[in-house]
Amino acid sequence: MRAQVLMYKQDDPKKCTAAKLVKFQLAKPVSKTDSNTIVLDPFAKQTLLHHDSRIANSITGIDCSWNLADLTFKKRFSGILRKLPPLLAGNPVNYAKIGKLTTVEAIAGAAFILRFDSFGLELLSKFSWGHTFYELNADLLHDYSQLELEEQITPLLKEYGIVQNID
């Protein structure tokens, strides 16, 4: 599995996790998405499940500001649109907030769900707080990677005591 980032450069460049992934050659910058990639879209209808790895050759993170996410994700992206199941942010800005992930957290989370654990850990290793994301979500990520159906997510979240409206 490989990572790609579509960068909109809407945030502080010093805090841009996508730029750091590109710098360390852990992700390839792209100007458009292709049909064989999983596009991480928090507004997608379908949730990412491990068997999605069979229909994609890469994970694409859309790097944009959370303040502009509504507008950014209204654009049409080609590819396999998937949202992540609820995860806790480990980054210092949105620590422990559900779903407020950086680009690296989103791509790493997807890698874990798709069962590319070593790749997910490699991505996170470039950030001083990367281990925090993993530690907060390790059990949840493992359980998500075992699910076969989207309908299994809600009972799992209830087991964890995470109350969330999931559409």
DSSP file with accessible surface (Angstrom, degrees, kcal/mol):
  #  RESIDUE AA STRUCTURE BP1 BP2  ACC     N-H-->O    O-->H-N    N-H-->O    O-->H-N    TCO  KAPPA ALPHA  PHI   PSI    X-CA   Y-CA   Z-CA
    1    1 A M              0   0   64      0, 0.0     2,-0.3     0, 0.0    57,-0.2   0.000 360.0 360.0 360.0 145.4    0.0    0.0    0.0
    2    2 A R  E     -a   58   0A 100     55,-0.7    57,-2.4    26,-0.0     2,-0.4  -0.883 360.0-126.9-130.3 163.2    1.2    3.5   -0.7
    3    3 A A  E     -a   59   0A   4     23,-0.5    25,-2.1    -2,-0.3     2,-0.3  -0.859  19.8-176.7-114.0 147.3    0.0    6.9    0.4
    4    4 A Q  E     -ab  60  28A   2     55,-2.6    57,-2.6    -2,-0.4     2,-0.4  -0.954   9.1-154.6-134.0 153.8   -0.8   10.0   -1.6
    5    5 A V  E     -ab  61  29A   0     23,-2.3    25,-2.6    -2,-0.3     2,-0.7  -0.999  10.0-156.8-134.3 134.9   -1.8   13.5   -0.6
    6    6 A L  E     -ab  62  30A  13     55,-2.4    57,-2.7    -2,-0.4     2,-0.5  -0.960  27.9-156.3-103.9 110.0   -3.8   16.1   -2.4
    7    7 A M  E     +a   63   0A  50     -2,-0.7    57,-0.1    23,-0.5    55,-0.1  -0.824  28.0 177.1-103.1 126.6   -2.7   19.3   -0.7
    8    8 A Y        -     0   0   64     55,-2.5    56,-0.1    -2,-0.5    -1,-0.1   0.457  35.9-137.9 -99.7  -7.1   -4.8   22.5   -0.7
    9    9 A K        +     0   0  170     54,-0.3    55,-0.1     1,-0.1    -2,-0.1   0.889  55.8 138.4  52.0  51.2   -2.2   24.5    1.5
   10   10 A Q        +     0   0   62     53,-0.2     2,-0.2     2,-0.1    -1,-0.1   0.485  54.5  57.6-100.8  -8.3   -4.9   26.0    3.7
   11   11 A D  S    S-     0   0   79      1,-0.1     5,-0.1    52,-0.1    54,-0.0  -0.663 104.9 -61.1-117.8 177.1   -3.1   25.7    7.0
   12   12 A D    >   -     0   0   72     -2,-0.2     3,-1.6     1,-0.2     4,-0.4  -0.376  44.4-143.1 -57.3 118.0    0.1   26.7    8.6
   13   13 A P  G >  S+     0   0  107      0, 0.0     3,-0.8     0, 0.0    -1,-0.2   0.802  98.2  61.6 -59.7 -26.9    2.8   25.1    6.5
   14   14 A K  G 3  S+     0   0  197      1,-0.2    -2,-0.1     5,-0.0     6,-0.0   0.749 110.0  40.3 -70.5 -23.0    4.9   24.4    9.6
   15   15 A K  G <  S+     0   0  148     -3,-1.6     2,-0.7     4,-0.0    -1,-0.2   0.344  83.7 123.9-104.9   4.8    2.2   22.2   11.0
   16   16 A C    <>  -     0   0   21     -3,-0.8     4,-1.4    -4,-0.4    47,-0.0  -0.543  39.3-171.5 -74.9 109.0    1.2   20.5    7.8
   17   17 A T  H  > S+     0   0    8     -2,-0.7     4,-2.0     1,-0.2    -1,-0.2   0.842  84.2  58.3 -71.0 -30.5    1.5   16.7    8.3
   18   18 A A  H  > S+     0   0    0      1,-0.2     4,-2.3     2,-0.2    -1,-0.2   0.925 104.0  51.5 -64.1 -42.9    1.0   16.0    4.6
   19   19 A A  H  > S+     0   0   38      1,-0.2     4,-2.7     2,-0.2    -1,-0.2   0.889 109.0  51.1 -61.6 -37.7    4.0   18.2    3.7
   20   20 A K  H  X S+     0   0   75     -4,-1.4     4,-2.1     2,-0.2    -1,-0.2   0.897 107.9  52.0 -68.6 -37.4    6.2   16.2    6.2
   21   21 A L  H  <>S+     0   0    0     -4,-2.0     5,-3.1     2,-0.2     6,-1.0   0.911 112.1  46.5 -62.6 -41.3    5.0   12.9    4.7
   22   22 A V  H ><5S+     0   0   40     -4,-2.3     3,-1.9     4,-0.2    -2,-0.2   0.933 108.9  55.2 -65.5 -44.5    6.0   14.2    1.3
   23   23 A K  H 3<5S+     0   0  160     -4,-2.7    -2,-0.2     1,-0.3    -1,-0.2   0.886 112.0  43.0 -55.7 -41.8    9.4   15.4    2.6
   24   24 A F  T 3<5S-     0   0   84     -4,-2.1    -1,-0.3    -5,-0.1    -2,-0.2   0.276 114.9-117.9 -90.0  11.1   10.2   12.0    4.0
   25   25 A Q  T < 5S+     0   0  178     -3,-1.9    -3,-0.2     2,-0.2    -2,-0.1   0.807  81.1 122.8  56.6  34.5    8.9   10.3    0.8
   26   26 A L  S   <S+     0   0   19     -5,-3.1   -23,-0.5     1,-0.2     2,-0.3   0.532  76.3  29.0 -96.5 -11.5    6.2    8.5    2.7
   27   27 A A  S    S-     0   0    8     -6,-1.0   -23,-0.3   -25,-0.1    -1,-0.2  -0.989  75.8-131.9-145.7 149.2    3.5   10.0    0.5
   28   28 A K  E     -b    4   0A 121    -25,-2.1   -23,-2.3    -2,-0.3     2,-0.3  -0.868  24.0-126.6-101.6 130.8    3.4   11.2   -3.0
   29   29 A P  E     -b    5   0A  74      0, 0.0     2,-0.3     0, 0.0   -23,-0.2  -0.571  32.0-172.9 -75.1 138.9    1.8   14.6   -3.7
   30   30 A V  E     -b    6   0A  27    -25,-2.6   -23,-0.5    -2,-0.3     3,-0.1  -0.947  29.4-151.6-130.3 154.5   -0.9   14.4   -6.4
   31   31 A S  S    S+     0   0  112     -2,-0.3     2,-0.3     1,-0.3    -1,-0.1   0.569  86.5  12.0 -99.8 -12.7   -2.9   17.1   -8.2
   32   32 A K  S    S-     0   0  164     45,-0.0    -1,-0.3     0, 0.0     2,-0.2  -0.976  79.6-110.7-155.3 159.9   -5.9   14.9   -8.7
   33   33 A T        -     0   0    9     -2,-0.3    45,-0.3    -3,-0.1     2,-0.2  -0.597  27.3-141.7 -92.8 156.2   -7.1   11.5   -7.5
   34   34 A D    >   -     0   0   59     -2,-0.2     3,-1.2    44,-0.1    46,-0.2  -0.700  26.2-105.3-114.6 171.7   -7.4    8.4   -9.6
   35   35 A S  T 3  S+     0   0   82      1,-0.3    44,-0.1    -2,-0.2    -1,-0.0   0.686 112.0  58.6 -71.4 -17.6   -9.9    5.6   -9.7
   36   36 A N  T 3  S+     0   0   84     43,-0.1    21,-2.8    20,-0.1    22,-0.7   0.186  89.5  90.0 -99.3  17.1   -7.8    3.0   -7.9
   37   37 A T  E <  S-c   58   0A   0     -3,-1.2    43,-3.3    19,-0.2     2,-0.7  -0.862  75.2-123.8-115.2 148.7   -7.2    4.9   -4.7
   38   38 A I  E     -cd  59  80A   0     20,-2.7    22,-3.7    -2,-0.3     2,-0.6  -0.822  28.9-154.1 -84.4 117.5   -9.1    5.1   -1.5
   39   39 A V  E     -cd  60  81A   0     41,-2.3    43,-2.6    -2,-0.7     2,-0.8  -0.874  11.0-135.9 -96.3 118.4  -10.0    8.7   -1.0
   40   40 A L  E     +cd  61  82A  10     20,-2.7    22,-0.5    -2,-0.6    43,-0.2  -0.670  35.4 166.6 -79.0 110.6  -10.4    9.5    2.7
   41   41 A D    >   -     0   0   11     41,-2.6     3,-2.1    -2,-0.8    -2,-0.0  -0.971  32.2-154.0-130.8 111.2  -13.5   11.7    2.8
   42   42 A P  T 3  S+     0   0   55      0, 0.0    41,-0.1     0, 0.0    -1,-0.1   0.661  98.9  50.8 -62.6 -11.3  -15.2   12.4    6.2
   43   43 A F  T 3  S+     0   0  112     39,-0.1    40,-0.1    30,-0.0    38,-0.0   0.320  82.0 125.4-106.7   6.9  -18.5   13.0    4.3
   44   44 A A    <   -     0   0    8     -3,-2.1    38,-0.1     1,-0.1    39,-0.1  -0.234  63.2-131.3 -64.1 155.8  -18.4    9.8    2.3
   45   45 A K  S    S+     0   0  194     36,-0.1     2,-0.3     2,-0.0    -1,-0.1   0.849  87.0  60.2 -76.8 -35.8  -21.4    7.4    2.5
   46   46 A Q  S    S-     0   0  100     35,-0.4    37,-2.7     3,-0.0     2,-0.3  -0.752  76.8-133.6-100.6 145.9  -19.4    4.3    3.1
   47   47 A T  B     -e   83   0B   5     -2,-0.3    37,-0.2    35,-0.2     2,-0.2  -0.716  32.0-102.5 -94.1 143.5  -17.0    3.5    6.0
   48   48 A L        -     0   0    1     35,-2.9     2,-0.3    -2,-0.3    -1,-0.1  -0.417  42.9-179.5 -65.0 131.3  -13.6    2.0    5.3
   49   49 A L    >   -     0   0   11     -2,-0.2     3,-2.3    35,-0.1     4,-0.3  -0.921  40.7-105.1-129.6 159.1  -13.3   -1.7    6.1
   50   50 A H  G >  S+     0   0   15     97,-0.5     3,-1.8    94,-0.5     4,-0.2   0.821 114.8  63.2 -57.6 -33.0  -10.3   -4.0    5.8
   51   51 A H  G >  S+     0   0   54      1,-0.3     3,-1.6     2,-0.2    -1,-0.3   0.665  81.9  81.1 -71.5  -8.8  -11.6   -5.7    2.6
   52   52 A D  G X  S+     0   0    7     -3,-2.3     3,-1.6     1,-0.3     4,-0.3   0.742  75.1  76.1 -65.0 -18.4  -11.4   -2.3    0.7
   53   53 A S  G X  S+     0   0   34     -3,-1.8     3,-0.7    -4,-0.3    -1,-0.3   0.775  85.2  63.4 -63.8 -22.2   -7.7   -3.1    0.4
   54   54 A R  G <  S+     0   0  182     -3,-1.6    -1,-0.3     1,-0.2    -2,-0.2   0.673 106.1  42.7 -74.6 -17.9   -8.6   -5.6   -2.3
   55   55 A I  G <  S+     0   0   91     -3,-1.6     2,-0.3    -4,-0.3    -1,-0.2   0.300 111.1  56.6-112.5   9.5  -10.0   -2.8   -4.6
   56   56 A A    <   -     0   0   15     -3,-0.7   -19,-0.2    -4,-0.3     3,-0.1  -0.971  50.1-162.3-141.2 154.4   -7.4   -0.1   -4.2
   57   57 A N  S    S+     0   0   68    -21,-2.8   -55,-0.7    -2,-0.3     2,-0.3   0.391  78.9  18.9-112.5  -1.5   -3.6    0.3   -4.6
   58   58 A S  E     -ac   2  37A   0    -22,-0.7   -20,-2.7   -57,-0.2     2,-0.5  -0.982  64.4-124.6-159.1 166.5   -3.2    3.5   -2.5
   59   59 A I  E     -ac   3  38A   0    -57,-2.4   -55,-2.6    -2,-0.3     2,-0.5  -0.985  25.0-159.1-117.2 127.8   -4.7    5.7    0.2
   60   60 A T  E     -ac   4  39A   0    -22,-3.7   -20,-2.7    -2,-0.5     2,-0.4  -0.942   1.3-161.3-113.2 123.6   -5.2    9.4   -0.6
   61   61 A G  E     -ac   5  40A   2    -57,-2.6   -55,-2.4    -2,-0.5     2,-0.7  -0.840  14.1-139.7 -98.7 136.1   -5.5   11.9    2.1
   62   62 A I  E     -a    6   0A  13    -22,-0.5     2,-0.9    -2,-0.4   -55,-0.2  -0.880  17.1-151.5 -95.2 111.5   -7.1   15.3    1.3
   63   63 A D  E     +a    7   0A  10    -57,-2.7   -55,-2.5    -2,-0.7   -54,-0.3  -0.769  40.7 127.4 -91.5 106.5   -5.0   17.9    3.1
   64   64 A C        -     0   0   17     -2,-0.9     2,-0.2   -57,-0.1     5,-0.1  -0.931  62.5 -81.2-147.6 170.9   -7.2   20.9    3.9
   65   65 A S    >   -     0   0    8     -2,-0.3     3,-1.3     1,-0.1     4,-0.4  -0.552  29.8-133.5 -75.6 139.5   -8.2   23.0    6.8
   66   66 A W  G >  S+     0   0   88      1,-0.3     3,-0.9    -2,-0.2     4,-0.4   0.840 108.5  62.5 -60.3 -29.3  -11.0   21.6    9.0
   67   67 A N  G 3  S+     0   0  147      1,-0.2    -1,-0.3     2,-0.1     4,-0.1   0.738 112.6  34.6 -67.0 -22.3  -12.6   25.1    8.8
   68   68 A L  G <> S+     0   0   69     -3,-1.3     4,-2.7     1,-0.1    -1,-0.2   0.247  85.3 108.0-113.8   9.7  -12.9   24.7    5.0
   69   69 A A  H <> S+     0   0    3     -3,-0.9     4,-2.8    -4,-0.4     5,-0.2   0.881  74.0  57.7 -59.3 -41.7  -13.7   21.0    4.9
   70   70 A D  H  4 S+     0   0  107     -4,-0.4     4,-0.3     1,-0.2    -1,-0.2   0.929 114.3  38.1 -55.1 -46.9  -17.3   21.4    4.0
   71   71 A L  H >4 S+     0   0  117     -3,-0.2     3,-1.0     2,-0.2     4,-0.4   0.915 115.5  52.7 -70.6 -43.3  -16.4   23.3    0.9
   72   72 A T  H >< S+     0   0    3     -4,-2.7     3,-1.4     1,-0.3    -2,-0.2   0.920 109.1  48.3 -61.1 -44.7  -13.3   21.2    0.0
   73   73 A F  T 3< S+     0   0   22     -4,-2.8    -1,-0.3     1,-0.3    -2,-0.2   0.503  93.8  75.0 -81.9   0.4  -15.2   17.9    0.1
   74   74 A K  T <  S+     0   0  163     -3,-1.0    -1,-0.3    -4,-0.3    -2,-0.2   0.670  79.1  95.7 -77.9 -17.4  -18.0   19.2   -2.0
   75   75 A K  S <  S-     0   0  105     -3,-1.4     2,-0.5    -4,-0.4    -3,-0.0  -0.363  88.5-107.3 -68.0 154.1  -15.6   18.9   -5.0
   76   76 A R        -     0   0  240     -2,-0.1     2,-0.4     0, 0.0    -1,-0.1  -0.737  36.2-171.4 -89.0 126.0  -15.8   15.7   -6.9
   77   77 A F        -     0   0   24     -2,-0.5     2,-0.2    -4,-0.1     4,-0.1  -0.941  17.1-136.3-113.7 135.4  -12.9   13.3   -6.4
   78   78 A S        +     0   0   59     -2,-0.4     2,-0.2   -45,-0.3   -44,-0.1  -0.524  65.3  60.0 -81.2 160.4  -12.5   10.2   -8.5
   79   79 A G  S    S-     0   0   28     -2,-0.2     2,-0.9   -46,-0.1   -41,-0.2  -0.711 100.8 -41.2 118.9-170.8  -11.6    7.1   -6.6
   80   80 A I  E     -d   38   0A  26    -43,-3.3   -41,-2.3    -2,-0.2     2,-0.4  -0.842  59.4-147.7-100.2 101.0  -13.1    5.0   -3.9
   81   81 A L  E     +d   39   0A  61     -2,-0.9   -35,-0.4   -43,-0.2     2,-0.3  -0.598  27.5 163.9 -77.2 125.4  -14.6    7.4   -1.4
   82   82 A R  E     -d   40   0A  21    -43,-2.6   -41,-2.6    -2,-0.4     2,-0.3  -0.999  27.1-146.8-141.6 142.4  -14.5    6.2    2.2
   83   83 A K  B     -e   47   0B  31    -37,-2.7   -35,-2.9    -2,-0.3   -43,-0.0  -0.762  27.1-117.2 -99.9 154.1  -14.9    7.8    5.6
   84   84 A L        -     0   0   34     -2,-0.3     3,-0.1   -37,-0.2   -35,-0.1  -0.625  28.8-112.4 -82.9 148.2  -13.0    6.5    8.6
   85   85 A P        -     0   0    6      0, 0.0    14,-0.1     0, 0.0    -1,-0.1  -0.336  62.5 -60.7 -68.4 166.1  -14.9    5.1   11.6
   86   86 A P        +     0   0   17      0, 0.0     2,-0.3     0, 0.0    12,-0.1  -0.247  67.1 169.8 -56.1 129.5  -14.7    7.3   14.7
   87   87 A L        -     0   0    1     -3,-0.1    12,-3.2    10,-0.1     2,-0.4  -0.967  33.3-114.5-136.8 153.9  -11.1    7.7   16.0
   88   88 A L  B     -F   98   0C  43     -2,-0.3    10,-0.2    10,-0.2     2,-0.2  -0.748  31.0-120.7 -91.4 133.4   -9.6   10.0   18.6
   89   89 A A        -     0   0    0      8,-2.0     7,-3.3    -2,-0.4     8,-0.1  -0.473  21.5-171.8 -69.8 141.2   -7.1   12.6   17.5
   90   90 A G        +     0   0    3      5,-0.2     5,-0.2    -2,-0.2    -1,-0.1   0.442  51.3 109.6-109.0  -5.4   -3.6   12.3   19.0
   91   91 A N  S    S-     0   0    4      9,-0.2     4,-0.4     3,-0.1     3,-0.2  -0.365  78.1-118.5 -72.8 151.8   -2.3   15.6   17.6
   92   92 A P  S    S+     0   0   96      0, 0.0     3,-0.4     0, 0.0    -1,-0.1   0.804 108.6  55.0 -63.4 -28.4   -1.7   18.5   20.1
   93   93 A V  S    S+     0   0   98      1,-0.2    -4,-0.0     0, 0.0    -2,-0.0   0.908 125.7  18.2 -73.6 -42.0   -4.3   20.8   18.5
   94   94 A N  S >  S+     0   0   25     -3,-0.2     3,-2.5     6,-0.1    -5,-0.4  -0.031  85.4 177.3-120.4  31.4   -7.3   18.5   18.6
   95   95 A Y  T 3  S-     0   0  131     -3,-0.4    -5,-0.2    -4,-0.4     3,-0.1  -0.057  70.1  -4.5 -46.4 127.1   -6.1   16.0   21.2
   96   96 A A  T 3  S+     0   0   44     -7,-3.3     2,-0.4     1,-0.2    -1,-0.3   0.491  93.7 137.2  67.4   8.8   -8.8   13.3   22.0
   97   97 A K    X   -     0   0  107     -3,-2.5    -8,-2.0     3,-0.2     3,-0.7  -0.705  60.8-113.9 -82.7 135.3  -11.4   14.9   19.8
   98   98 A I  B 3  S-F   88   0C  61     -2,-0.4   -10,-0.2     1,-0.2    -1,-0.1  -0.529  91.2  -5.0 -71.7 124.8  -13.3   12.3   17.8
   99   99 A G  T 3  S+     0   0   30    -12,-3.2     2,-1.8    -2,-0.3    -1,-0.2   0.277  92.0 118.9  82.3 -10.3  -12.7   12.6   14.1
  100  100 A K    <   +     0   0   71     -3,-0.7     2,-0.2   -13,-0.2    -9,-0.2  -0.410  46.4 159.7 -87.5  63.6  -10.6   15.8   14.2
  101  101 A L        -     0   0   17     -2,-1.8     2,-0.1   -12,-0.1   -12,-0.1  -0.540  40.6-125.4 -89.8 151.6   -7.6   14.0   12.6
  102  102 A T     >  -     0   0   30     -2,-0.2     4,-2.4     1,-0.1     5,-0.2  -0.384  39.6 -99.0 -78.0 171.4   -4.6   15.4   10.8
  103  103 A T  H  > S+     0   0   14      1,-0.2     4,-2.6     2,-0.2     5,-0.2   0.920 125.3  49.7 -60.9 -43.2   -3.8   14.1    7.4
  104  104 A V  H  > S+     0   0    0      1,-0.2     4,-2.9     2,-0.2     5,-0.3   0.911 109.8  51.0 -65.3 -38.2   -1.2   11.7    8.7
  105  105 A E  H  > S+     0   0    0      2,-0.2     4,-2.9     1,-0.2    -1,-0.2   0.919 111.5  48.4 -63.5 -41.6   -3.6   10.4   11.4
  106  106 A A  H  X S+     0   0   18     -4,-2.4     4,-2.4     2,-0.2    -2,-0.2   0.945 115.0  43.2 -64.2 -47.7   -6.2    9.7    8.8
  107  107 A I  H  X S+     0   0    0     -4,-2.6     4,-2.5     2,-0.2    -2,-0.2   0.928 116.6  47.4 -66.4 -43.0   -3.9    7.9    6.4
  108  108 A A  H  X S+     0   0    0     -4,-2.9     4,-2.5    -5,-0.2    -2,-0.2   0.928 111.0  52.0 -63.7 -43.3   -2.3    5.9    9.3
  109  109 A G  H  X S+     0   0    0     -4,-2.9     4,-2.3    -5,-0.3    -2,-0.2   0.926 110.6  48.4 -57.8 -43.3   -5.7    5.1   10.7
  110  110 A A  H  X S+     0   0    0     -4,-2.4     4,-2.6     1,-0.2    -1,-0.2   0.919 108.7  53.9 -62.8 -42.9   -6.7    3.8    7.2
  111  111 A A  H  <>S+     0   0    0     -4,-2.5     5,-3.5     1,-0.2    -2,-0.2   0.919 109.3  48.1 -59.2 -43.1   -3.5    1.8    7.0
  112  112 A F  H ><5S+     0   0    4     -4,-2.5     3,-1.4     3,-0.2    -1,-0.2   0.927 111.9  48.7 -63.8 -44.0   -4.2    0.1   10.3
  113  113 A I  H 3<5S+     0   0    1     -4,-2.3    -1,-0.2     1,-0.3    -2,-0.2   0.888 110.7  50.8 -64.0 -35.5   -7.8   -0.7    9.3
  114  114 A L  T 3<5S-     0   0    3     -4,-2.6    -1,-0.3    -5,-0.2    -2,-0.2   0.416 122.4-110.9 -81.3   1.1   -6.6   -2.1    6.0
  115  115 A R  T < 5S+     0   0  113     -3,-1.4     2,-0.4    -5,-0.2    -3,-0.2   0.758  81.4 127.3  73.9  31.5   -4.1   -4.3    8.0
  116  116 A F     >< +     0   0   68     -5,-3.5     4,-2.2    -6,-0.2     3,-0.2  -0.555  25.8 157.3-107.6  61.7   -1.0   -2.4    6.9
  117  117 A D  H  >  +     0   0   75     -2,-0.4     4,-2.6     1,-0.2     5,-0.2   0.879  66.5  52.1 -59.2 -44.8    0.2   -1.9   10.5
  118  118 A S  H  > S+     0   0   99      1,-0.2     4,-2.2     2,-0.2    -1,-0.2   0.892 110.6  49.8 -64.4 -34.5    3.9   -1.4    9.9
  119  119 A F  H  > S+     0   0   29     -3,-0.2     4,-2.4     2,-0.2    -1,-0.2   0.933 110.1  50.6 -67.2 -44.1    3.1    1.2    7.2
  120  120 A G  H  X S+     0   0    0     -4,-2.2     4,-2.1     1,-0.2    -2,-0.2   0.927 111.8  47.3 -59.2 -43.7    0.8    3.0    9.7
  121  121 A L  H  X S+     0   0   81     -4,-2.6     4,-1.7     1,-0.2    -1,-0.2   0.887 109.5  53.7 -66.4 -37.6    3.5    3.0   12.4
  122  122 A E  H  < S+     0   0   98     -4,-2.2     4,-0.5    -5,-0.2    -2,-0.2   0.924 108.7  49.4 -63.3 -42.5    6.1    4.2    9.9
  123  123 A L  H >< S+     0   0    0     -4,-2.4     3,-1.1     1,-0.2    -2,-0.2   0.943 113.7  45.3 -59.8 -47.7    3.9    7.2    9.0
  124  124 A L  H >< S+     0   0    4     -4,-2.1     3,-2.0     1,-0.2     6,-0.4   0.769  96.4  76.0 -69.3 -25.0    3.3    8.1   12.6
  125  125 A S  T 3< S+     0   0   78     -4,-1.7    -1,-0.2     1,-0.3    -2,-0.2   0.696  84.0  65.7 -64.3 -17.4    7.0    7.7   13.6
  126  126 A K  T <  S+     0   0   75     -3,-1.1     2,-0.4    -4,-0.5    -1,-0.3   0.485  94.3  69.6 -83.0  -1.2    7.8   11.0   11.9
  127  127 A F  S X  S-     0   0   17     -3,-2.0     3,-1.8     1,-0.1     4,-0.5  -0.964  76.4-138.5-123.7 133.2    5.8   13.0   14.5
  128  128 A S  T 3  S+     0   0  107     -2,-0.4     3,-0.2     1,-0.3     4,-0.1   0.794 110.2  40.5 -60.0 -26.7    6.6   13.4   18.1
  129  129 A W  T >> S+     0   0   40      1,-0.2     4,-1.2     2,-0.1     3,-1.0   0.385  85.7 101.6-100.5   2.3    3.0   12.9   19.0
  130  130 A G  H <> S+     0   0    0     -3,-1.8     4,-1.7    -6,-0.4     3,-0.3   0.876  77.4  56.3 -57.3 -40.3    2.4   10.1   16.5
  131  131 A H  H 3> S+     0   0  105     -4,-0.5     4,-3.1    -3,-0.2    -1,-0.3   0.825 100.0  61.6 -61.1 -30.8    2.6    7.4   19.1
  132  132 A T  H <> S+     0   0   29     -3,-1.0     4,-2.6     2,-0.2    -1,-0.2   0.922 101.5  50.7 -63.7 -43.8   -0.2    9.2   21.0
  133  133 A F  H  X S+     0   0    0     -4,-1.2     4,-1.4    -3,-0.3    -1,-0.2   0.946 114.1  45.1 -57.2 -47.2   -2.6    8.7   18.1
  134  134 A Y  H  X S+     0   0   74     -4,-1.7     4,-1.9     1,-0.2     3,-0.3   0.936 112.7  49.8 -64.7 -45.2   -1.7    5.0   18.1
  135  135 A E  H  < S+     0   0  130     -4,-3.1     4,-0.3     1,-0.2    -1,-0.2   0.892 111.1  49.6 -62.4 -39.7   -1.9    4.6   21.8
  136  136 A L  H  < S+     0   0   54     -4,-2.6    -1,-0.2    -5,-0.2    -2,-0.2   0.812 126.6  25.7 -65.5 -30.4   -5.4    6.3   22.0
  137  137 A N  H  X S+     0   0    0     -4,-1.4     4,-3.6    -3,-0.3     5,-0.3   0.390  84.1 109.8-118.2   1.3   -6.8    4.1   19.2
  138  138 A A  H  X S+     0   0   23     -4,-1.9     4,-2.4     1,-0.2     5,-0.2   0.895  87.1  39.9 -52.0 -52.0   -4.8    0.8   19.2
  139  139 A D  H  > S+     0   0  118     -4,-0.3     4,-2.6     2,-0.2    -1,-0.2   0.927 118.2  48.5 -65.4 -42.9   -7.6   -1.4   20.4
  140  140 A L  H  > S+     0   0    9      2,-0.2     4,-3.1     1,-0.2     5,-0.2   0.928 111.4  49.6 -62.8 -45.3  -10.2    0.3   18.4
  141  141 A L  H  X S+     0   0    3     -4,-3.6     4,-2.1     2,-0.2    -1,-0.2   0.910 110.9  50.5 -60.7 -42.6   -8.1    0.2   15.2
  142  142 A H  H  X S+     0   0  104     -4,-2.4     4,-0.5    -5,-0.3    -1,-0.2   0.940 112.9  45.8 -60.2 -47.0   -7.5   -3.5   15.8
  143  143 A D  H >X S+     0   0   46     -4,-2.6     3,-1.3     1,-0.2     4,-0.6   0.907 110.7  52.8 -65.3 -41.2  -11.2   -4.2   16.3
  144  144 A Y  H >< S+     0   0    3     -4,-3.1     3,-1.1     1,-0.3   -94,-0.5   0.886 103.5  58.5 -58.7 -38.4  -12.1   -2.1   13.2
  145  145 A S  H 3< S+     0   0    7     -4,-2.1    -1,-0.3     1,-0.2    -2,-0.2   0.650 104.4  52.5 -69.1 -11.5   -9.7   -4.1   11.1
  146  146 A Q  H << S+     0   0   92     -3,-1.3    -1,-0.2    -4,-0.5    -2,-0.2   0.574  84.6 108.9 -96.7 -13.6  -11.6   -7.3   12.0
  147  147 A L    <<  -     0   0   19     -3,-1.1   -97,-0.5    -4,-0.6     3,-0.1  -0.390  42.7-174.1 -71.3 142.9  -15.1   -6.0   11.0
  148  148 A E        +     0   0   96      1,-0.2     2,-0.3    -2,-0.1    -1,-0.1   0.690  69.6  39.6-102.4 -27.2  -16.7   -7.4    7.9
  149  149 A L  S >  S-     0   0   98      1,-0.1     3,-1.7  -100,-0.0     4,-0.2  -0.960  71.3-130.4-131.0 146.2  -19.8   -5.2    7.7
  150  150 A E  G >  S+     0   0   51     -2,-0.3     3,-2.0     1,-0.3     4,-0.5   0.838 106.2  68.2 -60.4 -32.1  -20.4   -1.5    8.3
  151  151 A E  G 3  S+     0   0  140      1,-0.3    -1,-0.3     2,-0.2     3,-0.2   0.661  88.7  66.5 -63.8 -15.4  -23.4   -2.4   10.5
  152  152 A Q  G <> S+     0   0   75     -3,-1.7     4,-1.4     1,-0.2    -1,-0.3   0.608  83.9  75.4 -81.3 -10.7  -20.9   -3.9   13.0
  153  153 A I  H <> S+     0   0    4     -3,-2.0     4,-2.7    -4,-0.2     5,-0.2   0.942  89.5  52.9 -69.6 -47.3  -19.4   -0.4   13.8
  154  154 A T  H  > S+     0   0   61     -4,-0.5     4,-2.2     1,-0.2     5,-0.2   0.938 110.0  46.7 -59.6 -47.8  -22.3    0.9   16.0
  155  155 A P  H  > S+     0   0   73      0, 0.0     4,-2.0     0, 0.0    -1,-0.2   0.896 112.3  52.4 -61.9 -34.8  -22.4   -2.1   18.4
  156  156 A L  H  X S+     0   0   13     -4,-1.4     4,-1.8     2,-0.2    -2,-0.2   0.924 108.2  49.9 -64.8 -43.0  -18.6   -1.9   18.7
  157  157 A L  H  X>S+     0   0    4     -4,-2.7     5,-2.7     1,-0.2     4,-0.6   0.885 108.8  52.6 -63.5 -36.4  -18.7    1.8   19.6
  158  158 A K  H ><5S+     0   0  158     -4,-2.2     3,-0.8     1,-0.2    -1,-0.2   0.902 105.9  54.6 -64.8 -38.6  -21.4    1.0   22.2
  159  159 A E  H 3<5S+     0   0  156     -4,-2.0    -1,-0.2     1,-0.3    -2,-0.2   0.877 111.1  45.0 -59.8 -39.2  -19.0   -1.6   23.6
  160  160 A Y  H 3<5S-     0   0   83     -4,-1.8    -1,-0.3     2,-0.1    -2,-0.2   0.509 114.8-117.6 -81.7  -9.0  -16.3    1.1   23.9
  161  161 A G  T <<5 +     0   0   59     -3,-0.8     2,-0.7    -4,-0.6    -3,-0.2   0.732  65.0 145.7  77.6  20.8  -18.7    3.6   25.4
  162  162 A I      < -     0   0   33     -5,-2.7     2,-0.6    -6,-0.2    -1,-0.3  -0.831  34.8-158.7 -94.4 115.6  -18.3    6.0   22.5
  163  163 A V        +     0   0  140     -2,-0.7     2,-0.3    -3,-0.1    -5,-0.0  -0.849  28.5 148.5 -97.6 120.2  -21.6    7.7   21.8
  164  164 A Q        -     0   0   89     -2,-0.6     2,-0.8   -10,-0.1    -7,-0.0  -0.987  50.0-121.1-152.4 140.2  -21.8    9.0   18.3
  165  165 A N        -     0   0  130     -2,-0.3     2,-0.6     2,-0.0    -2,-0.0  -0.756  35.7-166.7 -82.5 114.2  -24.4    9.6   15.7
  166  166 A I              0   0   50     -2,-0.8    -2,-0.0   -80,-0.0   -12,-0.0  -0.912 360.0 360.0-110.3 121.3  -23.3    7.6   12.8
  167  167 A D              0   0  144     -2,-0.6    -2,-0.0     0, 0.0     0, 0.0  -0.808 360.0 360.0-104.1 360.0  -25.0    8.1    9.5
